[in-house]
Amino acid sequence: MNQSVIKALKLLNYFSVETPEWTLKEIAHNAEIPKPTAYRLLSALESSDFLYKTKENEHDSKYRLGLKLLELGQIVSDQLEIRNVALPYMQKLAADINEVIHLVISNQDEATYIEKVDSSRALRLNTRVGKSSPLYLGSGPKMLLANMPRKRQEAILEESELRRVVDHRTIDQNKLLQELQTIYDEGYAYSIGEQDPDTTGISYPVYDYSNQVIAALAVSGLSSHFEGENLELLKAKSKVTAETISRKLGYRGPDF
C-alpha cells in the first residue's frame, strides 16, 4: 500500500471519544511529522470526507472525524448484523441438507461472500469468506444483480468482461438481462457450473426492515444432488431459511 495512504489513515487513530478534536499542530507533534506533511495528509482526509475542519485561522486548524466514517461504519454494522442473525439458520440448513451454504452481499460492483457453512461432503468450492466475485456469475451474485434497477444492471454489465470462469466463454449481455428478469420474477436464482465445474447453486433473497434485498442465501453442491425431488426439497428448505432470516432482520413483506 502507498506509504502516504498508510500515514494518512494512521492519523485517524488519534481521534477518540475522549479526544474528538485535534489541531494541525497537535497532530504534527504527536505523529512526529513536519507540519506541512501533516497538513497535506489531513487535507487529503478532509477532501475524502474522512475528516472535516471545524476551525481555521492563519495560525492553526482544528479537525473532527467526518461523516464518511459514519457511513462506512454503518455498512460494517449492517454486515455484522446480517452475519450474526443469519449464521445459526445457515448452520441449521447445512445440517439438514448437507450442502454448502453462503451469504452473499453486493459490494460496489461486485458480490462478496461474508459467511459460509461447509457440508460434510468431500467437496471443494472456489469460495471463502471475504471472496469477491462478478455479479453476473453464480446464483448468489445474480440474485443480487437481479434486484438492482435496470440501469444499474446495464451499467455494471457494460463495465464487465462478461466471461465465464470455467471455460472463459463470452456471456451474451441481452440473454443475461433476460435471465435477471426471470430471476426477479420467479424469486430465486439457479446456476450450473458458473464458478466451479460440476456444481449447481440456488439462491433466495434476504430482505431487511426497509423491504430491500440486502443479501442472497446461496446453496451450492454437486450438480448430481440438484435433480428431481431432491432439487425441489433443496429449493423449499432454502426459501424458508431465507424468509426466516429476513423476518429476523425486520422484513414484513406481503407474503409474511
Secondary structure, DSSP 8 states (H G I E B T S, - for coil): --HHHHHHHHHGGG--SS---EEHHHHHHHHT--HHHHHHHHHHHHHTTSEEEEEE-SS-EEEEE-HHHHHHHHHHHHHHHHHHHHHHHHHHHHHHH-SEEEEEEEETTEEEEEEEE--SSS---S--TT-EEETTSSHHHHHHHHTS-HHHHHHHHHTS--B-TTT--B--HHHHHHHHHHHHHHT-EEEESSSSTTEEEEEEEEE-TTS-EEEEEEEEEEGGGSSHHHHHHHHHHHHHHHHHHHHHTT---TT-
